[in-house]
Amino acid sequence: MERRLARIEAVLFDALAFLEPGPHRPALTSEREEQIVAPARRLMERGGKRWRALFMQLACEMHGGGDRALPLTPLVELTHAGSLIIDDIEDGARTRRGGPAAHVEFGVDLAVNAGNLAYFLPTRILDPPQGGLTTLDAAEALRVYRMYAATMRKLHYGQGLDILWHRPGAASPSAADYLSMCRLKSGSLAGLALGLGAALGGAGAAAVTTAVTIGERFGASFQIVDDVTNLELGNPGKDRGDDLIEGKKSLPVILHRERGGADELWEVLAGIQNRPIDRVQPQIDRAIALLQGSGSLREARRRATELYRQTRAELVALAPGGEPAQRLLETADALIGAGRP
């Protein structure tokens, strides 16, 4: 696994290069190019588990494709980095992966540009001048583009729902609505990772579709666990309870409301939204205590675990066996158990 991750890491940072040699290259010096991609590079340098890229590579291997997916792993990992940059701007988050959020460190304008650029940089790998990087023919490249475009549409619809629900005074979604949002926002890239890996490995159309669905369901499970962890322990590199300040209607909050305990919680949340976290820590602690007292945190984790149990069974049925499939299952188990981004 260490060897796989090291190779993925090298591919990801190679993909941060922007322009190929050509008539327009002299107009952009290497120094200027680096300044443009600096917010994305800084975020990538802070680490991350790279599990989406690993999922893609392992899915390809387990279907017999070897390393065909390796050059394309930036399609899921750089895109994820870009989405984090944009997400932090939209949420007003101050930290990410143990350091200042990109817009805090580099300014909103450069961060927005870098976040959006990270969506498009990895598609360069599919261009004909990059012929040495991939073995895709024109039909395969078109299929990859289509899968990637469909994923980006899902990602942005999901993020849009999340934004609408966390605005001050917004109505709370139902648990079913929240799950649908998670499958779009958090599950879309996981679905692309497994689906694209399977496709590059030579899986048939039905198996690829199933892999996408499994990935989306896994992403939803992961997001619920991540939301619970944010409140119970705090996610690495972020402040405990910052989701509450950002007004996010996570599953624990939704379940608390459905259990009839929303009045006091809503009053607390209204008083802390968009305020500096160091000034409202007692109120955050009170909100978390209310969620714990109602059993909403425990129930949210139970639902995530149950969804993952069903999803894992589907993945086992799809997987042909062998070391890559076993590694994929072990990685998924660890992610749900730890609940880390």
ABEGO torsion letter per residue (X at the ends): XAAAAAAAAAAAAAAABABBBEAAAAABBAAAAAAAAAAAAAAAAAEEAGAAAAAAAAAAAAAGAEAAAAAAAAAAAAAAAAAAAAAAAAAGBABBGGBBBAAAAAEAAAAAAAAAAAAAAAAAAABAAAAAABABBAAAAAAAAAAAAAAAAAAAAAAAAAAAAABBGBBBBBAAAAAAAAAAAAAAAAAAAAAAAAAAAGBBAAAAAAAAAAAAAAAAAAAAAAAAAAAAAEBBGBBBGAAAAAGBBBAAAAAAAAAGAAAAAAAAAAAABGBBAAAAAAAAAAAAAAAAAAGAAAAAAAAAAAAAAAAAAAAAAABAEEAAAAAAAAAAAAAAAAGBX
